[in-house]
Amino acid sequence: MSPIAPTEPRLAAPAAANAAGAVARNTTVSIGSSATLPAPATVADAGETDESLFEHHAWLYAFFRERVFRDDTDRIAAALWPGSRPTDGTRMVELGCGPGFYSCSFASRFPELAVLGIDQSARQLDCAKTKARQLGLLNCRFEADNVLDLSHADRTFDVVVAARLFTVLPDQERAIAEMHRVLKSGGRCLIAEPRYVFWASLPLFAMWVIASLTRLNNGYREPSKATVLSPRDFRRLFASQPWSSVKVWQDGRYQYALCEKD
């Protein structure tokens, strides 16, 4: 998953990201391990490089998504369509789809859906397209786009899904605004985010280790530690848009929000 576009002047870095990037680029950091890693780029540095860990180590993030992270397909489906199925032709978009795990999972389970997966990383999208092709999915496609400035028109989709998107995203409120904008009236948005920094940071840590061992550190823009929102900040995030209803809950290592649009 690589939802971060190269920094533009209008983007504001959150305090957590500023703190994570306080170490200068020519120093090293240790992240809960004896391994010593190249210091990550700060959000401010992102304008100096387009390099992404999710692009250069797509295979490793795909491994975590397929083999390590929890599969929330059942939980998400039950929240979006309690006791029922989506109607024929329902348009779903997954933001920050990465290797296409959820896009393919929903397209496979619900043939009546038209699923679009969006990500910034070309290699993550290659993984997603390969997965869809191997599964023979004709109702699932993928495209490159910026979740902070989507190319789609207002009121395009019936359903928006995003999982683990905010762990590396510099402007969560702007992403929420885009979700609200592209949702149709009566549409639903489901967001799933980790609750604990350690578990959320595992793929980032692993990718930084590989970058260090292979000497492919080119000043990647991702931090070494994931951003995890407190329950209070997670709930407060959705107040930035005029949703008709917002339901927030926790289940194990994840927190969820189901938002409906008038």
Buried (B, 14 or more C-beta within 10 A) or exposed (E): BBBBBBBEEEBEBBEBBBEBBEBEBEEEBEBEEEEEBBBBBBBBBBBBBBBBBBBBBBEBBBBBBBEEBBEBBEBBBEBBBEEEEBEEEBBBBBBBBBBBBBBBBBBBEBEEBBBBBBBBBEBBBBBBBEBBEEBEBEBBBBBEBBBBEBEBEEBBBBBBBBBBBBBBBBBBBBBBBBBBBBBBEEBBBBBBBBBEBBBBBBBBBBBBBBBBEEEBBEBBBBBBBBBBBEEEEBBEBBEEBEBEEBEBEEEEBBBBBBBBBE
